[in-house]
Amino acid sequence: MSLFKELRYNLKPCSSSPQILLYKYVRILSIPRYAYSLRHFLTFMKTVMNFFRIFLLCAVFSIAFSDEKLSSHLLPRPLVVENLETVDMNLKQSEEEVQLQCTSWRFTVETNNLSPWKTIPTECADYVKDYMTGRAYRLDIERVSKEAETYAKSVELSGNGTEIWVFDIDETLLSNLPYYAEHGYGLEVFNIVEFDKWVEKAMAPAIEASLKLYEQVMKLGFKVFLLTGRSENLQNVTAENLRNVGFHDWDKLILR
């Protein structure tokens, strides 16, 4: 029943007295029947909220004064955090798998057990870069150089100049790492024209461990031959580069 229907219904039985009629009119407009229900509902909700506050307060006090330590695992864990942990775990496993695969690929290449390849695997770009510019590459070269020096010292030379020690040049005596750094550390297909332009600059640095081995072999009395796949027309710049970084007095420089 709407407010206006209720007003008309209650006015009919009223006395003809204006005072009584006015009182009825004011009473009906200010306190209609549905207001009592609303007031009861609000009172009920207020009671419920007070009860909830008391319950929550008791729960907090019980935790605060408990002798047991609160474990974070007892509380609901945010779904976002769990998802991030899963992503981190999957990412770590993926990185470990790439590391393993690239190490296997490098070992296969170094032992000449891989068919001719033109570029390094794309997923191994960071691996190769970190290896070539990091401590691992230097340690590998130093270890090989020490083993070679040990062998050289074990050889009994005849003294007639017939004992020859052969050195390769590129990536053995001279490092072309600056060139490869500009070409993706092997991600690009090798371009002989671009490489020859780099060689003509005569700027390749010496590999320090190889320079020490070279000097030791010379002191022991070996004749030293230098062998390289560089073109014959690069002989002068190659010899210049070698001398500039400390390699001297070789017996023969053989180019392609």
C-alpha positions in Angstrom: 0.0 0.0 0.0 1.5 3.3 -1.1 1.8 6.4 1.1 -1.0 8.3 -0.7 -3.5 5.4 -0.5 -2.7 5.0 3.2 -3.4 8.7 3.7 -6.8 8.6 1.9 -7.8 5.4 3.9 -7.0 7.0 7.2 -8.7 10.3 6.6 -12.1 8.8 6.0 -13.0 7.6 9.5 -11.7 10.8 11.1 -13.9 13.2 13.0 -15.1 16.4 11.2 -13.2 18.4 13.7 -10.4 20.4 12.0 -8.0 19.9 14.9 -8.4 16.1 14.8 -8.1 16.0 11.1 -4.9 18.1 11.1 -3.4 15.8 13.8 -4.3 12.8 11.7 -2.7 14.3 8.6 0.5 15.3 10.3 0.9 12.0 12.1 0.4 10.0 8.9 2.9 12.0 6.9 5.6 12.1 9.6 5.4 8.5 10.7 3.9 6.2 8.1 3.6 2.5 8.8 6.5 1.3 6.7 8.9 3.5 8.7 8.5 1.2 11.7 9.7 -1.7 9.6 12.7 0.3 8.4 13.6 1.3 11.9 13.5 -2.3 13.1 15.7 -3.4 10.2 18.3 -0.7 11.0 18.3 -1.6 14.7 18.8 -5.2 13.8 21.7 -4.4 11.4 23.3 -2.2 14.1 23.1 -5.1 16.5 24.7 -7.5 14.0 27.6 -5.0 13.3 28.3 -4.6 17.0 28.3 -8.4 17.4 30.8 -8.7 14.5 33.1 -6.1 16.0 33.1 -7.9 19.3 33.8 -11.2 17.6 36.7 -9.7 15.5 38.2 -8.1 18.6 38.2 -11.4 20.5 39.9 -13.1 17.6 42.6 -10.5 17.4 43.2 -10.7 21.2 43.4 -14.5 21.1 46.1 -14.4 18.4 48.0 -11.6 20.2 48.2 -13.3 23.5 48.7 -16.9 22.2 51.9 -18.7 23.1 52.1 -20.2 19.7 53.9 -18.4 16.9 51.8 -17.3 14.0 52.8 -19.2 10.9 52.3 -17.4 7.6 51.4 -20.8 6.0 48.3 -20.9 8.2 46.9 -17.8 6.6 45.5 -17.7 3.0 48.3 -17.0 0.6 47.6 -14.4 -2.2 47.1 -16.1 -5.5 49.3 -13.5 -7.2 52.3 -14.4 -5.1 51.8 -18.1 -5.8 51.6 -17.4 -9.5 54.7 -15.3 -9.4 56.6 -18.1 -7.6 55.5 -20.5 -10.2 56.6 -18.2 -13.0 60.0 -17.7 -11.3 60.4 -21.4 -10.9 59.6 -22.1 -14.5 61.9 -19.3 -15.6 64.7 -20.7 -13.6 64.2 -24.2 -15.0 64.1 -22.7 -18.5 67.4 -20.8 -18.0 69.1 -23.9 -16.6 67.9 -25.9 -19.6 69.3 -23.3 -22.0 72.6 -23.2 -20.1 72.8 -27.0 -20.3 72.0 -27.2 -24.0 74.5 -24.4 -24.9 77.2 -26.1 -22.8 76.6 -29.3 -24.7 76.7 -27.5 -28.0 80.0 -25.8 -27.2 81.6 -29.0 -26.1 80.5 -30.8 -29.3 81.9 -27.9 -31.4 85.2 -27.9 -29.5 85.7 -31.6 -30.0 84.9 -31.3 -33.8 81.9 -33.6 -33.4 79.4 -31.2 -35.0 78.7 -31.0 -38.7 79.7 -27.7 -40.4 77.7 -24.9 -38.8 77.4 -21.3 -39.9 76.1 -19.5 -36.8 75.7 -20.2 -33.1 72.2 -21.2 -31.9 70.1 -18.1 -31.3 69.2 -19.1 -27.8 73.0 -19.4 -27.0 73.8 -15.7 -27.8 74.0 -14.6 -24.2 75.8 -17.8 -23.2 78.5 -17.4 -25.8 78.9 -13.7 -25.0 79.2 -14.4 -21.3 81.7 -17.2 -21.9 83.9 -15.2 -24.3 84.0 -12.1 -22.2 84.1 -13.7 -18.8 86.6 -15.6 -16.7 85.8 -19.0 -18.0 87.3 -18.4 -21.5 90.5 -17.0 -19.9 90.8 -20.0 -17.6 90.4 -22.4 -20.5 93.2 -20.7 -22.4 95.5 -20.5 -19.4 94.9 -24.2 -18.7 95.7 -25.3 -22.3 98.8 -23.0 -22.4 100.1 -24.5 -19.2 99.6 -28.0 -20.5 101.4 -27.1 -23.7 104.3 -25.5 -21.8 104.6 -28.6 -19.6 104.9 -30.7 -22.8 107.4 -28.4 -24.4 109.7 -28.6 -21.3 109.5 -32.4 -21.5 110.8 -32.6 -25.0 114.6 -33.3 -25.3 115.8 -31.1 -28.1 118.6 -32.3 -30.4 120.1 -28.9 -30.8 120.3 -29.1 -34.6 117.3 -26.8 -35.1 115.0 -29.5 -36.4 112.4 -29.2 -33.7 109.5 -27.0 -34.8 106.6 -25.6 -32.8 103.6 -24.5 -34.9 101.3 -21.8 -33.7 98.0 -20.9 -35.3 97.3 -17.1 -35.3 93.6 -16.3 -35.0 92.1 -17.1 -31.6 95.4 -18.7 -30.6 98.0 -15.9 -30.6 95.7 -13.0 -31.6 92.1 -12.4 -30.3 89.5 -11.3 -32.7 87.0 -10.8 -29.9 86.5 -7.0 -30.8 85.4 -8.0 -34.3 83.0 -10.7 -33.1 81.5 -8.4 -30.5 80.4 -6.1 -33.3 78.9 -9.1 -35.2 76.8 -10.8 -32.5 79.5 -13.2 -31.1 78.7 -15.6 -33.9 75.0 -14.9 -34.5 75.9 -13.5 -38.0 77.1 -15.7 -40.8 80.9 -15.2 -41.1 81.7 -12.7 -43.8 85.3 -12.9 -45.1 85.2 -9.5 -46.6 84.2 -7.8 -43.3 86.7 -9.9 -41.5 89.5 -8.9 -43.8 88.6 -5.3 -43.2 89.1 -5.9 -39.5 92.5 -7.7 -40.1 93.7 -4.7 -42.2 93.4 -2.5 -39.1 96.2 -4.6 -37.4 94.4 -4.0 -34.1 93.8 -7.6 -32.8 95.1 -7.9 -29.2 97.4 -10.6 -28.0 96.1 -13.5 -26.0 98.2 -13.1 -22.9 98.5 -16.8 -22.0 99.6 -17.6 -25.5 102.2 -14.9 -25.5 103.8 -16.4 -22.4 103.8 -19.8 -24.0 105.3 -18.3 -27.2 108.1 -16.7 -25.3 108.8 -19.9 -23.3 108.9 -22.0 -26.5 111.4 -19.6 -28.0 113.6 -19.8 -24.9 113.6 -23.6 -25.0 115.1 -23.5 -28.5 112.2 -24.5 -30.8 111.9 -23.0 -34.2 108.5 -21.3 -34.5 106.3 -21.5 -37.5 103.1 -19.4 -37.7 100.2 -20.8 -39.7 97.0 -19.0 -40.6 94.1 -19.2 -43.0 94.5 -15.5 -43.8 95.0 -14.5 -47.4 98.6 -13.9 -48.7 97.8 -10.3 -49.4 97.4 -9.8 -45.6 100.9 -10.9 -44.8 102.3 -7.5 -44.0 99.5 -6.3 -41.8 99.4 -9.7 -40.0 103.2 -9.4 -39.3 102.7 -5.8 -38.1 99.9 -6.8 -35.8 101.9 -9.6 -34.3 105.0 -7.5 -33.6 102.9 -4.7 -32.2 101.5 -6.9 -29.4 104.8 -8.7 -28.5 105.4 -11.6 -30.9 108.8 -11.5 -32.5 111.6 -13.6 -34.1 109.4 -16.4 -35.6 111.0 -18.4 -38.3 108.3 -18.6 -40.9 104.8 -17.1 -41.4 102.7 -19.3 -43.6 99.4 -17.8 -45.1 96.9 -19.4 -47.3 
